[in-house]
Amino acid sequence: MSAFSAARKVGKFSGPNPAKEVRRRKVPRRTPEYLRAQEVPIVLANVPSKWRPLFATAVYTGLRRGELIGLRKSDVDLDARLLTVARSYDRETTKGGHTDVIPIATELVPFLQEALDRSPAFVFPAVDGEMLSALTPLEDVLRRAMKHAGLVLGYTHVCRRKGCMHRELANEAELRRCPKHGMKLWPKARVRPIRFHDLRHTTASLLIMSGANPAAVQRILRHSDPRITTEVYGHLAPEYLRAEIDRLRFFPEKDSAPPKPVQVQAASAVHAPFGPMVVPEALGRLMATGPSIAKTLKIQRVKGARPAGLEPATRGLEGTEGTLHQSALQCSKSSSRQLATRRTHQSAPAVR
């Protein structure tokens, strides 16, 4: 779109801009790949010695490929521990179009000192002392170092016999043989698809994860907008949005969990026909005291009183146990006399 607009301004193109009718394709933003903190020293140890200062500078400073290749000896001040980023490749400007000065980490000083001692003009020169080519396969060097360090996703065991396409995926590099020909399979390491530019992501990610100020990370990476730093790497911050989500509090701070009710198992199915009773904690402690609960609540038990169930007790049955027993005996004797009298009348002969 911008190319047609520029052509119209200089009179090289006339008519409407055809690119305006093309819908923008939304590209999903992927999570940046990076080396973990424990992987950095292992990878640097497996990088060839001639490349080690360049890779160490990439990790400790976050410089882009072109900025590293175009770095000159005059841009490095080890006494003040400052590094000037003024150019990219052979262009006298950086991607942002301005010169920046960033600090040099303490652990990076010996790597830079080694590079300065063996270079004539450029910090990381080619074999002939000139600037490295933009086509230098730095990704191959990085992935080869990760393979030698054992930082792989697994191994692909390949049969080396001509015409045989047998392959096996495995997590280890132990010896395997082809099931078709019995020949040894060649293990090929499957390294994470990491790029050299991901070393810049490593610098930002590890700084954010260690608790560095996002504003400082933005200055070190030389992002034009602080939002770029927070949107790309903010999810790695240990306190990212954690303080805000903790505003949702519904219980006192001393209680890490909501109070749990106490379950008291009933003594029998008569008192609790529907299973265990769930009571508040305070009442549960009171019920656990056993027989003393009657004294605590000052409840006097009436002998012979009918226990209240799902319906109120019938009036007139609130007597003592002896009264109820005598009433039952009298009713039984009266019924027996009536039955004996009825049988006597039936068995006596009729009088004419």
Secondary structure, 3 states (H helix, E strand, C coil): CHHHHHHHHCCCCCCCCHHHHCCCCCCCCCCCCCCCCCCHHHHHHHCCCCCHHHHHHHHHHCCCHHHHHCCEHHHEECCCCEEEECCECCECCCCCCCCEEEECCHHHHHHHHHHHHCCCCECCECCCCCECCCCCCHHHHHHHHHHHCCCEEEEEEEECCCCCCCEEEECCCCCCECCCCCCEEEEEEEECCCCCCHHHHHHHHHHHHCCCCHHHHHHHHCCCCHHHHHHHHHHHCCCCCHHHHCCCCCCCCCCCCCCCCEEECCCCCCCCCCCCEEECHHHHHHHCCCCHHHHHHCCCCCCCCCCCCCCCCCCCCCCCHHHHHHHHHHHHHHHHHHHHHHHHHHHCCCCC
